[in-house]
Structures are given as structure tokens and as C-alpha cells.
């Protein structure tokens, strides 16, 4: 679901879609989302756990349904932050995941 939203964001900004099919990196993003949920806050993974990869993380309270919440994170939070926007638009590879816990949606996107 988040892959399609990111690719929609990329298309609206003149970029081609990406497959985001690197299973290992997607799992690393999910593990990072689980960690953020456990500590109930945002944090970036240490560089040695994501060598050579940029990272965008976000959390947002549940908004109507999972898809609308993820759209708000991608289009509003990431879209309005120049650094996060660049990660989504200007990397040849992306990995991503999200996790929902206690009405909070945690997102991690890594680009390289």
C-alpha cells in the first residue's frame, strides 16, 4: 500500500515509479518501525545499521483509515520537508514499511 502511494507522489513530481522489492531492506524498515513504536517516538537508525542509505521517518495519529493516513504522511509530512522529499524523489532505490500501533502510524523509508 505505501509503495503505491510513494510511486503516486513520485509520478506527480515527474519521477518514474520504483519497484521497492528489496525484501531485506523492506524488513529492515519494518524493524525500525517496530522499534519506534516500542519507544513511542521517532528516531533515525544509526548510520552503521544503514550504511550509505538516507532515511525518512514519520509518525502520525490514525486519520480515517490506513491509506489516508499514509497518504497524509507521504504527501504532507514528507512532501513538505525538503530533505524527506529528496529521499523519495531522487534515489534510484527505495525500501519502505509502516506499522500501526495504538492509533499511531509509524513509517520508515530508506533511499540509496
C-alpha positions, 0 to 999 in steps of 0.5 A: 500500500505505501509503495503505491502511494510513494510511486503516486507522489513520485509520478506527480513530481515527474519521477518514474515509479520504483519497484521497492522489492528489496525484501531485506531492506523492506524488513529492515524498515519494518524493524525500525518501525517496530522499534519506534513504536516500542519507544513511542517516538521517532528516531533515525537508525544509526548510520552503521545499521544503514550504511550509505542509505538516507532515511525518512521517518514519520509518525502520525495519529490514525486519520480515517483509515490506513491509506489516508493516513499514509497518504497524509504522511507521504504527501504532507509530512514528507512532501513538505520537508525538503530533505524527506522529499529528496529521499523519495524523489531522487534515489534510484532505490527505495525500501519502505514499511509502516506499522500501526500501533495504538492509533499511531502510524509509524513509517520508515523509508530508506533511499540509496 
